[in-house]
């Protein structure tokens, strides 16, 4: 009996020791996780900035005034430093209509310098808008600062469902806030209006996070937080970021030339469904099929035909039409790509050369000359809308106004959210129809005067507000 009791006691003691060891191990693992997240946050957060925008907008106060009023407004968002010399990427909607843009830089320490006395304090500096791309909702800013902390671009094509991510930004104006979550899906199509496949995440994103960083566990930028789906106005775990490969492409083009061009090869593609596969006797039941080919376009010249099933693009599998279209648009004009297709029982490789997409207002360029169409103070070239122009653009909301045909490197337009294709219908509440009158009114403004343009963009009215410099 004594031996049996001793053995039982020994087993009990052993069990207790194992339980303590297990608890200590789990505690240690949690501490390691916490430490890893803390280290990652300390490393990447100095490269995420708060952006404060001041601008003018019209407000309707029918109870007090019978007319629209112009008021000065202030808003904030986030941005990511992508180059140590002061280049910052953010969302276009963050800086839209801006008169003044300021950036609040987070405190940072020089790389490799552990001395806490050498931390650069938080500071606010002015920023310039170098370029805006409405289609991707991205903008490039520049601040006069050197040796800034910055994030390197990751490869968003490698993002997978379930990957752990951090979202960093200024939600509700609360600078340098961090939340953690996972990638809900790496390529989410949200609407037919954009070809971008967004990274969806459940990391907490709220108003003010727009333009902030979505980083992976290595600290690489894999997305730019852009919007949320919500019924309450706050985070409900459905947030979306623009993939880093899209951000990097737009950044490089805006930095080099101030605008963004996109590629095309002249193909119309569709997703394959089961009835289509059966009816056309296709070799697969899902994937992407060529529905049409532009005559004399790059795809046609390379040999692609209707009913070709697209298998790969530059060696990567093609699963959806939206994925294929988004990828093609990222290529610059002149670049050759490789497309592998299944045609009947044959597998063929084609090499079309991407061409740059034409802007929808290109037919109007023949009507423009710098001598007569330039508004020097703003640095824009404008075309009066007449009968000839109305025939070219039959879907105009109003059949008068000035079309912004181009922006020049000089003038104030580089800091104003005016883009080629915008149509100016009114200025400070007065209709605009004659270029010479518009130019004279602009020249008569004094420095600091507020100007609000009513423009038509993509068939919708909106305001662009700024101060005369």
C-alpha positions in Angstrom: 0.0 0.0 0.0 2.8 2.3 0.9 4.6 1.8 -2.4 1.3 2.3 -4.3 0.7 5.6 -2.4 4.2 6.8 -3.1 3.9 6.0 -6.8 0.6 8.0 -6.9 2.1 10.9 -5.2 5.1 10.9 -7.6 2.6 10.9 -10.6 0.7 13.8 -9.0 3.9 15.8 -8.5 5.0 15.0 -12.1 1.6 16.1 -13.4 1.8 19.3 -11.5 5.3 20.0 -12.8 4.1 19.3 -16.4 1.1 21.6 -15.9 3.4 24.4 -14.7 5.8 23.8 -17.5 3.0 24.0 -20.0 1.6 27.2 -18.5 5.1 28.7 -18.5 5.5 27.7 -22.1 2.2 29.2 -23.1 3.0 32.4 -21.2 6.3 32.6 -22.9 4.7 32.1 -26.3 2.3 34.9 -25.6 5.1 37.2 -24.5 7.0 36.4 -27.6 4.0 37.2 -29.8 3.4 40.4 -27.9 7.0 41.4 -28.3 7.1 40.6 -32.0 4.0 42.8 -32.6 5.5 45.6 -30.5 8.8 45.4 -32.4 7.0 45.4 -35.7 4.9 48.4 -34.7 7.8 50.4 -33.5 9.6 49.7 -36.7 6.9 50.6 -39.2 4.7 53.2 -37.5 7.2 56.2 -37.9 6.7 55.9 -41.7 2.9 56.4 -41.5 1.9 60.1 -41.2 -1.3 62.1 -40.5 -2.4 64.4 -43.3 -4.4 67.5 -42.5 -6.2 69.2 -45.4 -7.6 72.7 -45.5 -10.0 73.7 -48.3 -13.2 75.4 -49.3 -16.5 73.8 -50.0 -20.1 75.1 -50.4 -22.6 74.6 -47.7 -26.4 75.0 -47.9 -28.0 76.7 -44.9 -31.5 77.3 -46.1 -32.8 78.3 -42.7 -30.4 81.3 -42.5 -29.5 82.2 -46.1 -31.3 81.7 -49.4 -28.0 81.0 -51.3 -25.1 78.6 -51.0 -22.3 79.7 -48.8 -18.6 79.1 -49.1 -17.0 77.8 -45.9 -13.5 76.9 -45.0 -13.2 73.2 -44.0 -10.6 71.0 -42.4 -10.3 67.3 -42.6 -7.6 64.6 -42.0 -6.4 61.3 -43.3 -3.3 59.2 -43.4 -0.3 58.7 -45.7 2.7 56.4 -46.1 6.3 57.6 -46.6 7.6 55.5 -49.5 10.9 57.2 -50.0 13.3 58.7 -47.5 13.5 61.9 -49.5 9.9 62.9 -48.6 7.6 61.1 -51.1 4.3 60.2 -49.5 1.4 58.1 -51.0 -2.2 58.6 -49.9 -5.7 58.4 -51.3 -6.9 61.0 -53.8 -10.0 61.6 -51.8 -8.0 62.6 -48.8 -6.5 65.6 -50.6 -9.4 66.3 -53.0 -10.2 70.1 -53.2 -7.2 70.9 -50.9 -6.0 74.5 -50.6 -3.3 73.6 -48.0 -1.9 70.2 -47.1 0.1 69.6 -44.0 1.8 66.4 -42.8 2.4 65.4 -39.2 5.5 63.3 -39.1 5.7 60.8 -36.3 8.7 60.7 -33.9 11.4 58.6 -35.3 14.9 57.3 -34.5 17.7 57.1 -37.1 18.2 53.5 -38.3 20.7 51.6 -36.1 20.8 54.4 -33.4 19.4 53.1 -30.1 20.1 56.4 -28.2 16.6 57.6 -27.0 18.0 61.2 -27.0 18.4 61.0 -30.8 14.7 60.5 -31.5 13.5 63.1 -34.0 10.3 64.7 -32.4 7.0 64.9 -34.1 6.7 67.8 -36.5 4.2 69.4 -38.9 5.4 70.5 -42.3 3.7 71.7 -45.5 3.3 69.2 -48.4 2.8 69.7 -52.1 0.6 67.5 -54.3 2.7 66.2 -57.1 0.0 64.2 -58.9 -3.5 62.7 -58.5 -4.9 59.6 -60.2 -8.7 59.5 -59.8 -9.1 56.0 -61.3 -7.1 54.3 -58.6 -7.9 56.9 -55.9 -4.2 57.5 -55.3 -2.2 60.7 -54.8 1.5 61.5 -54.4 2.7 64.2 -52.0 6.2 65.6 -51.4 7.5 67.2 -48.2 10.9 69.0 -47.9 12.5 66.6 -45.5 15.4 64.1 -45.6 16.3 60.8 -44.0 12.6 60.0 -43.3 11.5 56.5 -42.1 9.8 54.8 -45.0 8.2 51.5 -45.9 9.4 49.3 -48.7 6.8 47.9 -51.1 5.9 44.3 -50.7 4.5 42.0 -53.5 0.8 42.0 -53.1 0.5 39.1 -55.5 1.9 36.9 -52.7 -0.7 37.9 -50.1 -2.9 35.0 -49.1 -6.1 34.6 -47.2 -5.4 34.3 -43.4 -2.2 36.3 -43.5 -1.7 38.4 -40.3 -1.6 42.2 -41.1 -1.3 45.5 -39.2 -3.3 48.6 -40.2 -1.7 51.9 -39.2 -3.1 55.3 -39.6 -5.1 58.2 -38.0 -8.6 56.9 -37.4 -10.9 59.7 -36.2 -7.8 61.9 -36.2 -6.1 59.8 -33.6 -2.6 59.8 -35.0 -0.4 56.7 -35.2 -3.0 54.1 -34.2 -2.4 50.4 -34.9 -4.8 47.6 -35.2 -4.2 43.9 -36.1 -6.2 41.4 -38.1 -6.0 39.0 -41.0 -6.5 39.1 -44.8 -10.1 38.2 -45.4 -9.5 37.8 -49.1 -6.5 39.0 -51.2 -8.4 40.0 -54.3 -11.9 41.3 -53.8 -13.9 42.9 -56.7 -16.1 45.5 -55.1 -17.8 47.2 -58.1 -18.0 47.3 -61.8 -16.7 50.9 -61.8 -13.1 49.9 -61.0 -10.9 47.1 -62.2 -8.9 47.1 -59.0 -9.0 43.9 -56.9 -8.8 45.1 -53.3 -7.2 43.4 -50.3 -10.1 42.8 -47.8 -9.1 42.7 -44.1 -10.8 42.5 -40.7 -8.1 44.8 -39.1 -10.0 47.7 -37.6 -10.3 50.5 -40.2 -12.3 53.7 -39.5 -12.7 57.2 -41.1 -9.2 58.8 -41.0 -7.4 55.5 -41.8 -7.7 56.3 -45.6 -4.2 56.4 -47.1 -2.7 54.6 -44.1 -0.5 51.4 -44.3 -1.5 47.8 -44.4 1.7 45.9 -43.6 2.6 42.2 -43.4 4.6 40.5 -40.6 7.9 41.5 -42.2 6.9 45.2 -42.2 6.5 45.5 -45.9 3.7 47.6 -47.4 1.2 45.3 -49.0 -1.7 47.8 -49.3 -3.0 51.3 -48.8 -6.1 51.4 -46.6 -8.9 53.0 -48.6 -12.5 52.4 -47.5 -14.8 50.3 -45.4 -18.2 48.8 -45.8 -20.3 49.8 -42.8 -23.9 50.4 -41.7 -22.9 52.2 -38.6 -20.3 54.6 -40.0 -17.5 52.8 -38.1 -15.5 49.6 -38.3 -17.5 46.4 -38.8 -14.5 44.2 -39.9 -14.9 44.8 -43.6 -12.1 47.1 -44.7 -10.3 47.4 -48.1 -6.9 48.3 -49.2 -5.4 49.1 -52.6 -2.8 46.4 -53.3 0.8 47.5 -53.1 1.6 46.5 -56.7 -1.0 49.0 -57.9 0.3 51.7 -55.5 3.9 51.1 -56.6 2.9 51.4 -60.3 1.0 54.7 -59.7 3.7 56.1 -57.5 6.4 55.5 -60.1 4.4 57.2 -62.9 3.2 60.1 -60.8 6.8 60.7 -59.6 8.2 60.5 -63.2 5.6 62.4 -65.2 2.8 63.6 -62.9 0.1 61.4 -64.6 -0.8 57.7 -65.0 -1.2 55.8 -68.2 -2.6 52.3 -68.4 -2.1 49.4 -70.8 -4.4 47.6 -73.2 -4.0 44.9 -75.8 -7.5 45.1 -77.3 -9.2 42.1 -75.8 -12.7 41.6 -74.3 -12.7 38.8 -71.8 -15.3 37.0 -69.7 -15.5 34.5 -67.0 -16.4 31.0 -68.1 -19.5 29.4 -66.5 -20.9 25.9 -66.9 -23.5 26.6 -69.6 -20.9 28.5 -71.6 -18.4 25.7 -71.3 -21.0 23.1 -72.5 -22.5 25.2 -75.3 -19.1 26.1 -76.8 -17.5 22.7 -76.0 -14.7 24.3 -74.1 -11.9 22.2 -72.7 -12.5 23.7 -69.2 -15.5 24.6 -67.1 -14.1 27.7 -65.5 -11.5 30.3 -66.2 -11.4 33.2 -68.8 -12.4 33.2 -72.4 -11.7 35.7 -75.2 -15.1 37.2 -76.2 -13.8 39.7 -78.7 -10.6 41.0 -80.3 -10.1 44.5 -81.6 -9.2 44.4 -85.2 -5.5 45.5 -85.7 -5.0 45.7 -81.9 -2.0 44.1 -80.2 -3.8 40.9 -79.3 -5.1 40.4 -82.8 -1.7 41.0 -84.3 -0.2 38.5 -81.9 -2.6 35.8 -83.0 -5.3 35.7 -80.3 -8.8 34.7 -81.4 -12.3 34.6 -80.0 -13.0 31.5 -77.9 -9.3 31.2 -76.8 -9.2 30.2 -73.2 -6.6 32.2 -71.3 -4.4 30.0 -69.0 -1.5 32.2 -67.9 -0.2 35.8 -68.1 3.6 36.0 -67.8 3.6 32.6 -66.3 0.9 33.3 -63.6 -2.4 31.5 -63.7 -5.4 33.5 -64.8 -8.5 32.7 -62.8 -11.0 35.6 -63.5 -11.6 38.2 -66.2 -11.3 41.0 -63.6 -7.9 39.7 -62.5 -6.7 39.6 -66.1 -8.0 43.1 -66.9 -6.4 44.5 -63.8 -3.1 43.0 -64.6 -3.0 44.2 -68.2 -3.8 47.8 -67.1 -0.6 47.8 -64.9 1.7 47.2 -67.8 3.3 50.3 -69.5 3.0 50.9 -73.2 5.6 49.1 -75.3 6.1 46.2 -72.9 5.8 42.7 -74.4 3.8 40.1 -72.4 3.3 36.4 -72.7 -0.1 34.9 -72.8 -0.7 31.1 -72.9 -4.1 30.0 -74.3 -5.9 26.8 -74.9 -7.4 26.6 -78.4 -9.2 23.3 -78.9 -6.7 20.6 -78.1 -3.7 23.0 -78.7 -1.9 25.0 -76.1 -0.4 28.2 -77.7 1.9 31.0 -76.5 1.3 34.6 -77.7 3.4 37.7 -77.1 1.4 40.9 -77.7 2.9 44.3 -77.1 1.0 46.4 -74.7 -0.1 49.8 -75.9 -1.1 52.8 -73.9 -4.8 53.4 -73.5 -6.2 56.5 -75.1 -7.9 59.1 -72.9 -11.6 59.7 -73.7 -10.9 63.3 -74.6 -8.1 62.6 -77.1 -10.3 63.6 -80.1 -10.3 67.1 -78.7 -6.5 67.5 -78.7 -6.6 68.7 -82.3 -8.6 71.8 -81.1 -6.0 72.9 -78.6 -3.1 75.3 -79.0 -1.1 76.8 -76.1 -1.3 80.2 -77.6 -5.1 80.5 -77.4 -6.2 77.9 -74.9 -3.8 78.5 -72.0 -5.0 80.0 -68.7 -1.5 81.0 -67.5 -2.3 81.8 -63.9 -3.7 78.3 -63.3 -1.6 76.5 -65.8 -4.4 74.7 -67.6 -5.4 74.4 -71.3 -9.1 74.8 -71.8 -11.5 74.2 -74.7 -14.8 76.1 -75.1 -17.8 73.8 -75.6 -19.5 74.6 -78.9 -21.6 72.6 -81.4 -18.6 70.7 -82.7 -17.6 69.6 -79.2 -21.1 68.7 -78.2 -21.2 66.3 -81.2 -18.0 64.6 -79.9 -19.3 64.5 -76.4 -23.1 63.9 -76.5 -23.4 62.9 -72.9 -22.5 66.3 -71.4 -24.8 67.3 -68.5 -24.7 70.9 -69.7 -23.9 72.0 -73.2 -21.7 74.9 -72.2 -18.5 75.4 -70.2 -14.8 74.8 -70.5 -13.1 71.4 -70.9 -9.7 71.0 -69.2 -7.6 69.5 -72.0 -4.2 69.5 -70.2 -2.2 70.8 -67.3 1.1 72.6 -67.8 4.1 72.3 -65.4 3.8 76.0 -64.6 0.9 77.7 -62.8 -1.2 76.7 -59.8 -3.0 73.7 -61.4 -0.4 71.2 -60.1 -1.7 71.9 -56.6 -5.4 71.8 -57.5 -7.6 68.8 -58.0 -8.3 69.6 -61.7 -7.7 66.8 -64.2 -7.8 66.5 -68.0 -11.4 65.8 -69.0 -13.0 67.9 -66.2 -15.6 70.4 -67.4 -15.8 73.7 -65.7 -19.4 74.9 -65.7 -19.4 77.7 -63.0 -17.0 79.8 -60.9 -18.1 81.2 -57.6 -21.7 80.6 -58.6 -21.4 82.3 -62.0 -21.8 80.3 -65.2 -18.6 79.8 -67.3 -18.9 79.6 -71.1 -16.2 81.9 -72.7 -12.5 81.2 -72.2 -11.4 84.8 -72.5 -13.8 85.9 -69.8 -12.7 83.0 -67.5 -9.1 83.9 -68.1 -9.7 87.6 -67.3 -11.6 86.8 -64.1 -8.9 84.5 -62.9 -6.2 87.2 -63.6 -8.3 89.8 -61.7 -8.3 87.8 -58.4 -6.0 88.9 -55.6 -3.7 86.6 -53.8 -5.6 84.6 -51.1 -9.0 85.0 -52.8 -11.2 81.9 -52.6 -12.3 80.3 -55.9 -14.9 77.5 -56.1 -15.3 75.8 -59.5 -18.3 73.7 -60.2 -17.0 70.9 -62.5 -18.5 67.9 -64.2 -16.3 64.8 -63.8 -17.4 61.3 -65.1 -20.9 62.6 -65.5 -21.2 64.0 -62.0 -21.1 67.5 -60.6 -18.7 68.4 -57.8 -16.7 71.4 -56.5 -13.0 72.2 -56.7 -12.1 74.9 -54.2 -8.7 76.7 -53.7 -7.1 80.0 -52.9 -5.3 82.1 -55.5 -1.6 82.0 -55.0 
